[in-house]
Amino acid sequence: MKFVHNDLLTCPLDQHALQLDGDCLRCESGHAFDVGKQGYVNLLGAADKRSRDPGDDKEMVAARRNFLSDGHYQPIAERLTRLVEPLITRDYIIVDAGCGEGYYLQQLAAQIAVSSAWEPSMIGFDISKWAVQAATRRIATTWLVASNRNIPLAVSSVDCLLSLFGFPVFNSFQSVLKEDGRLLMVDAGPQHLVELRKVIYPEVRRSDSTILQQAYAAGFLQGETSTLQFRTAPLSQLQIHQLLSMTPHLFRATREGKERAARLDQFSVTVDVVFQWLHSGGDT
Ligand SMILES: C[S@@+](CC[C@H](N)C(=O)[O-])C[C@H]1O[C@@H](n2cnc3c(N)ncnc32)[C@H](O)[C@@H]1O
């Protein structure tokens, strides 16, 4: 495992610094965490779990991995690089919070390697061990099983946090970001997958998100916003199933809606994504 910044990691049980000691990470109170042969370390405390197998399950991870590997969301990864790359300086630290199976960090690393003068350190973590196991197969970097609610990273250590289609916990994000740190949120816009939503729901609703209000309440300051819209190539039945399986629509759609979606083939959808920068207020 390539621990790019081992000194940044903290114990999820008492927040003391972790030190590499043979095959494990240990804090001064003696809490130890095995560095798995698979290339990640599990820093999810028992209190951070809300279920026995938290986060995306094995099938959802496989669906997302296959769909993203086919390149359908590559324009999102390209826009991500365009937004993040100009910020990178020496010793820059990027953390993908809720990294899923690692597609975006892999794309970012590959694109930055071609065009940036600096090689940033990258850390990805997710609450799903299945997602993190899959991520270790994408690139060698620091992958952690961990929760947004208790991020096992030193206070004020991170330059850039990414939360793509994630479940942000703004107080934790504030705590690990440097005073001049930034958070990039990437979320679905109003037209996202609208064609598929029309098939699976009797009525397509616009969700009124309060997420930015939560961010401001935690001390974040609004930064630049940009949007990206494109249509996918026609998707096969299998790809539509994978797409549905990697979104919350899998749980929300009715049985009839899912049956209608299962009959779709060579079906193109609109991708509508909002990129929102938030600046750490540096006041927590
Ligand atoms: C919709 S997926 C997005 C994954 C990835 N960012 C992407 O866009 O491909 C949401 C991810 O958040 C993870 N997740 C859910 N709750 C979390 C938490 N409290 N802390 C960290 N990750 C969490 C899930 O396991 C899942 O991998």
The ligand as an SDF file (V2000), in Angstrom:
LIG
                    3D

 27 29  0  0  0  0  0  0  0  0999 V2000
  -23.8070    7.6890   -4.9940 C   0  0  0  0  0  0  0  0  0  0  0  0
  -22.3280    6.9640   -4.4150 S   0  0  0  0  0  0  0  0  0  0  0  0
  -21.0850    7.9710   -5.1670 C   0  0  0  0  0  0  0  0  0  0  0  0
  -19.7180    7.3190   -5.2110 C   0  0  0  0  0  0  0  0  0  0  0  0
  -18.6310    8.1210   -5.9440 C   0  0  0  0  0  0  0  0  0  0  0  0
  -18.4020    9.4090   -5.3150 N   0  0  0  0  0  0  0  0  0  0  0  0
  -19.0160    8.2900   -7.3960 C   0  0  0  0  0  0  0  0  0  0  0  0
  -19.5540    9.3650   -7.7500 O   0  0  0  0  0  0  0  0  0  0  0  0
  -18.7920    7.3740   -8.1810 O   0  0  0  0  0  0  0  0  0  0  0  0
  -22.3050    7.4390   -2.7190 C   0  0  0  0  0  0  0  0  0  0  0  0
  -21.1580    6.7930   -1.9420 C   0  0  0  0  0  0  0  0  0  0  0  0
  -21.1640    7.3260   -0.6120 O   0  0  0  0  0  0  0  0  0  0  0  0
  -20.8430    6.2660    0.2740 C   0  0  0  0  0  0  0  0  0  0  0  0
  -21.2960    6.6840    1.6170 N   0  0  0  0  0  0  0  0  0  0  0  0
  -22.5670    6.6630    2.1260 C   0  0  0  0  0  0  0  0  0  0  0  0
  -22.5640    7.1620    3.3770 N   0  0  0  0  0  0  0  0  0  0  0  0
  -21.2620    7.5230    3.6540 C   0  0  0  0  0  0  0  0  0  0  0  0
  -20.6220    8.0980    4.7910 C   0  0  0  0  0  0  0  0  0  0  0  0
  -21.2990    8.4070    5.9040 N   0  0  0  0  0  0  0  0  0  0  0  0
  -19.2930    8.3110    4.7390 N   0  0  0  0  0  0  0  0  0  0  0  0
  -18.5880    7.9940    3.6270 C   0  0  0  0  0  0  0  0  0  0  0  0
  -19.1490    7.4410    2.5120 N   0  0  0  0  0  0  0  0  0  0  0  0
  -20.4640    7.2190    2.5370 C   0  0  0  0  0  0  0  0  0  0  0  0
  -21.5120    5.0540   -0.3200 C   0  0  0  0  0  0  0  0  0  0  0  0
  -20.9680    3.8450    0.1500 O   0  0  0  0  0  0  0  0  0  0  0  0
  -21.2650    5.2920   -1.8240 C   0  0  0  0  0  0  0  0  0  0  0  0
  -20.0700    4.6970   -2.2490 O   0  0  0  0  0  0  0  0  0  0  0  0
  1  2  1  0
  2  3  1  0
  2 10  1  0
  3  4  1  0
  4  5  1  0
  5  6  1  0
  5  7  1  0
  7  8  2  0
  7  9  1  0
 10 11  1  0
 11 12  1  0
 11 26  1  0
 12 13  1  0
 13 14  1  0
 13 24  1  0
 14 15  1  0
 14 23  1  0
 15 16  2  0
 16 17  1  0
 17 18  1  0
 17 23  2  0
 18 19  1  0
 18 20  2  0
 20 21  1  0
 21 22  2  0
 22 23  1  0
 24 25  1  0
 24 26  1  0
 26 27  1  0
M  CHG  2   2   1   9  -1
M  END
$$$$
